[in-house]
Amino acid sequence: IENISSLGSANQLGYTPGWLSAFREARGWNTTVSSKPRLDIVVFPFHHALMPLLDDAVWMDELAMWAKRMPRPESVLMISAHWNERPAKVGATDAVPLVYDFYNFPQRYYETKYAAPGAPLLAKRVGELLDARSIAHTQDPKRGLDHGVFVPLIGMYPDASVPVLQLSLPGLDPQTLAAFGKAIAPLADEGV
């Protein structure tokens, strides 16, 4: 958060000085569409080697506690910085192997498993929301979850019982990302 605050103060990389108050306001939104609780907008505003974090008991415990404090989602939509394609791509909705998109780590990390069920209904809904905003997207039925997705989820839902869908970033342009976020925002009212 500190790094993002400094970016906001400097009005850099798409962060504005008021980003934190907007984030806090968004966390307080209530569900308007259904009786489902509005789920948190989850952000991991850092990037480094995630795999060793599997061995960090404090980090894994914090993720587990965070998951327990939130309402259990019906499904999870993850957008990882490790998958950036234009147009946006919707990942596999069936069980496919994980994507081990990291290098030079101990072998045990390449043997990590996370067999979460796919989320075909969520994939359909994401497509509808993107279509409604005329945002181009395609399917990639062979794309498994990358470590930007499965590492945090191992800490949050270690039993892999929550359906998961991964969606690629549609590039890094701030305006494109903002439109993308607005398009999928209704999912927070739908148990995602």
Residue pairs with C-beta under 8 A, 6 or more apart in sequence:
1 20
1 45
3 45
3 46
4 15
4 19
4 20
4 45
5 20
7 13
7 15
8 15
8 16
8 17
8 18
8 19
8 20
9 17
11 17
13 174
14 174
14 177
14 178
23 41
23 43
26 41
27 40
27 41
29 38
29 188
30 38
31 37
31 38
31 189
32 189
33 186
33 189
33 190
34 189
34 190
34 191
36 71
36 74
36 189
36 190
36 191
37 71
38 188
38 189
39 70
39 71
39 73
39 188
39 191
39 192
40 70
41 188
44 148
44 152
47 81
49 102
49 105
50 102
50 147
50 148
50 151
50 152
51 102
51 105
51 109
51 112
51 147
51 151
52 105
53 59
53 60
53 151
53 155
54 60
54 109
54 112
54 151
54 154
59 155
60 154
60 155
61 155
62 155
63 152
63 155
63 156
64 155
64 156
64 158
66 156
67 155
67 156
67 157
71 191
72 162
73 162
73 191
73 192
74 162
74 163
74 190
74 191
74 192
75 119
75 121
75 122
75 162
75 163
75 164
75 165
75 191
75 192
76 116
76 119
76 153
76 157
76 162
76 163
76 164
76 165
76 192
77 119
77 122
77 126
77 165
77 166
77 167
77 184
77 187
77 192
78 145
78 148
78 149
78 153
78 164
78 165
78 166
78 167
79 166
79 167
79 168
79 169
80 146
80 148
80 149
80 166
80 169
81 148
81 169
82 99
82 101
82 146
82 147
82 148
83 89
83 91
83 143
83 146
83 148
83 166
83 168
83 169
84 168
84 169
84 170
84 171
84 172
85 168
85 169
85 170
86 136
86 170
86 171
87 135
87 136
87 137
87 138
87 170
88 130
88 135
88 136
88 137
88 138
88 167
88 168
88 169
88 170
88 180
89 137
89 138
89 139
89 140
89 143
89 167
89 168
90 123
90 126
90 127
90 137
90 138
90 139
90 140
90 165
90 167
91 140
91 143
91 144
91 145
91 165
91 166
91 167
91 168
92 118
92 140
92 141
92 142
92 143
92 144
92 166
93 118
93 119
93 120
93 123
93 141
93 165
94 118
94 120
94 141
95 115
95 117
95 118
96 141
96 142
96 143
96 144
97 144
98 112
98 113
98 114
98 144
98 145
98 146
98 147
98 150
99 143
99 144
99 145
99 146
99 147
100 109
100 110
100 112
100 147
101 146
101 147
102 109
102 147
112 150
112 154
114 145
114 150
114 153
114 154
114 160
115 160
116 145
116 150
116 153
116 157
116 160
116 161
116 162
116 163
116 164
117 160
117 161
117 162
117 163
117 164
118 163
118 164
118 165
119 163
119 164
119 165
122 163
122 165
122 187
122 192
123 139
123 165
125 187
125 190
126 137
126 165
126 167
126 184
126 187
127 137
129 183
129 184
129 186
129 187
130 136
130 137
130 180
130 183
130 184
131 137
132 183
133 179
133 182
133 183
135 170
135 179
135 180
135 183
136 170
137 170
140 168
143 166
145 153
145 164
145 166
146 166
149 164
149 166
153 160
153 162
153 164
167 184
169 177
170 176
170 177
170 180
171 177
